[in-house]
Structures are given as structure tokens and as C-alpha cells.
Amino acid sequence: MQNLILASSSPRRKELLENLHLTFEVSSSDVDESFDPGLTPEEIVKELAFRKANAVFKQSSDSYVIGSDTVVVKDGQVLGKPASSEEAFSMLKSLSGTTHSVYTGVAILAPGKQVKFYEKTDVVFWELTDEEINSYIGTGEPFDKAGAYGIQGFGGMLVKSISGDYFSVVGLPVSRTVRELRKAGYSLP
């Protein structure tokens, strides 16, 4: 029996894997998420995904471990999770009426195997009024999400269009993850 572990406490990533009817465990990895500002967004998300997967893999080296990380990038600036309502407002105001990119990196570690990849999705926001931004902040949703929004929740109302993998914006590019798991030798239903 192959053991699959999601190295994330994200309820969104957990739900995405559950939707695939996969049997897996969740083991949150408390790793340092700081990064060298000289890294590209692709390098940042792959490195952070690897750190998360590796922290769990060290404890369960006979398992397949998936780590993932997502960042929002606007005009070359990486937007993390806002620490305050003011920071959330500033982020959302900067995204209003423009296109930004969401990068999600994934690392899959298994005995004798290591896979790292990323997906990039471009997201276009509607032009937002201050009232719309404040109303959204009032939902509480922006505070545990990169870029201060969640496309799968109330934040979906802010999004005009996307080009790329929707699930990557949610936090895990499921189709590519499944393909990479298969290539790494994991038996899927």
C-alpha cells in the first residue's frame, strides 16, 4: 500500500485532493517561508514547496509527499498574505483593473524520487471601488491568502477572467500533480 501525504494545512489543497477521491494524510510542515528576494517567482514557489515536502518526508521517507506553495506577482512584486486590513486594501487596490500572475509550485518526494514544478496563471481583476474592496475585506477572507484574495470564495467576484489553471490559483494544480504522481510511480485509481 502506497502512502500519500499532503504537507500542507491548507483546507483548499486538502479539498482539492479529496475531490479526486485519493486516500491521503495531512501533515502540516512548519517551515521558514522567507526567501531570497533575488529569486524568480518560479524559483520561490518551487523552493518553498520543496521545503514543506522535505520537512514531512524526513519523518515519512517511505511515502509520497506533496508540498505546495502559491504566490501572487504584480509588476514584479511578490504579494504574500496581508498582515492587516490596510495591507489587504493596498494589495487589492493595486490588483484592481489589472492583470497579475499567480504562481503555484509543487514538490513531490518519494523513495528515490524528487519532482519539482510550477504553474503560472494570469488573472484579470475587474475595476474595483473602495466600497467593494472594503466589503470584501469585511468577509475576513483575504487574511490567509496570497495577494489578499481567494478565487474559490467571495474573491471570485473580483475576477474578470483567467488564463491558465484555475486550480493552481486555488493552491494546487491538480491535473499536473496527478500526472507527476503517476510518473513518480504512485498508483492512482
ChimeraX attribute file (.defattr): number of C-alpha atoms within 10 A of each C-alpha:
attribute: neighborCount
match mode: 1-to-1
recipient: residues
	/A:1	5
	/A:2	12
	/A:3	14
	/A:4	20
	/A:5	22
	/A:6	24
	/A:7	29
	/A:8	23
	/A:9	13
	/A:10	16
	/A:11	10
	/A:12	16
	/A:13	23
	/A:14	18
	/A:15	11
	/A:16	17
	/A:17	17
	/A:18	12
	/A:19	10
	/A:20	13
	/A:21	11
	/A:22	12
	/A:23	12
	/A:24	16
	/A:25	14
	/A:26	18
	/A:27	18
	/A:28	17
	/A:29	18
	/A:30	13
	/A:31	12
	/A:32	9
	/A:33	13
	/A:34	8
	/A:35	12
	/A:36	8
	/A:37	10
	/A:38	8
	/A:39	11
	/A:40	11
	/A:41	24
	/A:42	17
	/A:43	18
	/A:44	25
	/A:45	27
	/A:46	24
	/A:47	23
	/A:48	24
	/A:49	27
	/A:50	27
	/A:51	22
	/A:52	27
	/A:53	29
	/A:54	24
	/A:55	18
	/A:56	25
	/A:57	25
	/A:58	12
	/A:59	9
	/A:60	16
	/A:61	14
	/A:62	15
	/A:63	19
	/A:64	25
	/A:65	31
	/A:66	29
	/A:67	30
	/A:68	30
	/A:69	26
	/A:70	30
	/A:71	24
	/A:72	26
	/A:73	20
	/A:74	16
	/A:75	10
	/A:76	11
	/A:77	12
	/A:78	18
	/A:79	18
	/A:80	18
	/A:81	18
	/A:82	20
	/A:83	12
	/A:84	13
	/A:85	16
	/A:86	12
	/A:87	15
	/A:88	26
	/A:89	19
	/A:90	16
	/A:91	22
	/A:92	24
	/A:93	16
	/A:94	16
	/A:95	23
	/A:96	20
	/A:97	16
	/A:98	14
	/A:99	19
	/A:100	21
	/A:101	22
	/A:102	26
	/A:103	24
	/A:104	30
	/A:105	28
	/A:106	30
	/A:107	27
	/A:108	26
	/A:109	26
	/A:110	23
	/A:111	14
	/A:112	8
	/A:113	11
	/A:114	14
	/A:115	17
	/A:116	19
	/A:117	20
	/A:118	24
	/A:119	21
	/A:120	22
	/A:121	18
	/A:122	18
	/A:123	21
	/A:124	18
	/A:125	20
	/A:126	15
	/A:127	15
	/A:128	15
	/A:129	11
	/A:130	13
	/A:131	9
	/A:132	14
	/A:133	19
	/A:134	15
	/A:135	11
	/A:136	21
	/A:137	22
	/A:138	11
	/A:139	11
	/A:140	13
	/A:141	15
	/A:142	26
	/A:143	20
	/A:144	15
	/A:145	21
	/A:146	23
	/A:147	27
	/A:148	28
	/A:149	27
	/A:150	22
	/A:151	17
	/A:152	14
	/A:153	11
	/A:154	15
	/A:155	18
	/A:156	13
	/A:157	14
	/A:158	22
	/A:159	18
	/A:160	14
	/A:161	13
	/A:162	16
	/A:163	11
	/A:164	16
	/A:165	19
	/A:166	19
	/A:167	19
	/A:168	25
	/A:169	26
	/A:170	21
	/A:171	28
	/A:172	27
	/A:173	23
	/A:174	19
	/A:175	12
	/A:176	16
	/A:177	19
	/A:178	16
	/A:179	12
	/A:180	18
	/A:181	20
	/A:182	12
	/A:183	12
	/A:184	18
	/A:185	13
	/A:186	17
	/A:187	11
	/A:188	13
	/A:189	6
